[in-house]
Amino acid sequence: MRFLVWVDELGRIHGFEISGHAGYAEAGQDIVCAGVSALSIAAANGLEHFLSRAPQVREEEGFLSCQLAGISDQELEQAQWILQTLKLGIEQIEAVYGPAYILIDQRRWTPC
């Protein structure tokens, strides 16, 4: 499973993607996949609820993408509470279960 986070030069998260399956256990029994999925869906739902403009979310089997667009700097700062908590939670799962099951990848976000 891969967790990709898009971060700007100030360390602010602008979006994330979760892809693949962890392979820790059989489908329906995989606690790594379930934990990452729960955190990422909760983050996307929280952003949709609290921001004036909903994030761009795409969800498919084994894939979730959530990108912020068209929000003020103030709302971007507020969104960091949710997004940094998501990142911290994913990092903790990776620390416990190891990089064999979840790979964390951070890339530079640049505005279009």
N, C-alpha and C positions, 0 to 999 in steps of 0.2 A: 504494500500500500504506500502511496506517495502523498505527502502533504506539501503543497507548493504555496508559498506565501509571497505576495508582491509588496515590497517595502520601498518607500522613497528615501531620499538622502537624509531626512530627519528621523528616520526610523519608524515612520508612521505606516501602518498597514493599510493598503488600498484594496486588497482582495485576497482570496485564497481559492485553491482547488484541492479536492481530495479525489484520488483516482486509484483504481485497482482494489484488490482484496488482500487482507493481511496474510491469510494462510496460516494463522496460528492454530485454528481448529476447523472442524467441518462447518459448512454453511449452517447458520442458525445456532451454532455453538461458539462462534469466534468472538471472544470478549474484547480483543483488540479492535476488531472491525466495528463492533457494537459501540464501544467507547468513543472511538473517533467519529463515527457517524452521529452519535447523540450530541457530542460537543459541536460539531459543524452545523448540524441542522438547528440546534438551539441558537447558535450565533447568527445564522442567516435569519431566523425568525425574530430574534431580538433586534437586529438591525432594521428589518422591515417594520417592526412595531414602533421603534423609537425615533427613526429618522423621518424627516419631512418628505424625502424621496426614497422609495424602496430601492434596495440594491438590485443589480441585474443578477438573477439566479438562474442557473441551468442545472437540471437534475436528470440523470439517466442511470441505468443500471451500472453500479460501480463507479459513479462519477457525480461530483457536486462542485459547481463553480459559483462563487459569490464575489461580485465586483462592485465597488462603490463608484458612482458617477454622478456628477451634477449636484454635489452638496457643498455647502460652505465650509470654510476652514474650521469654523467653530463646531459644526456637526462632525467633521472629520476627527477633530480632537475628542469629541464625546464618544464617537464610534470606537476609539482606541480602547476604551475600557472593556468592551465586548471582544474586540479582535485580539488584544494582547492576552486576555484571559483564555481565549481559544488556543492561541499559540502556546501559552504556558501549560495548559492541559494536555495538548498533543506532545509537547516536550517531556512531560512527566510520564506519559504512556510509553514513549520511546525509551526513556531512562529505565523503566521497569522491565519492559518486554524486549527491548533491543532493536537495533537497526535492521535486523533480519526480517522484521515484521512491519516496520514503518520507517520510511525514509523521509526526512525533513529537508526540504529544498527551499532556499530563500533566493529570490531574484529581485533585481532593481526594477522598481516601477518608474516609468517615465510617462508623462502625459502625452496624449496623442496630438 
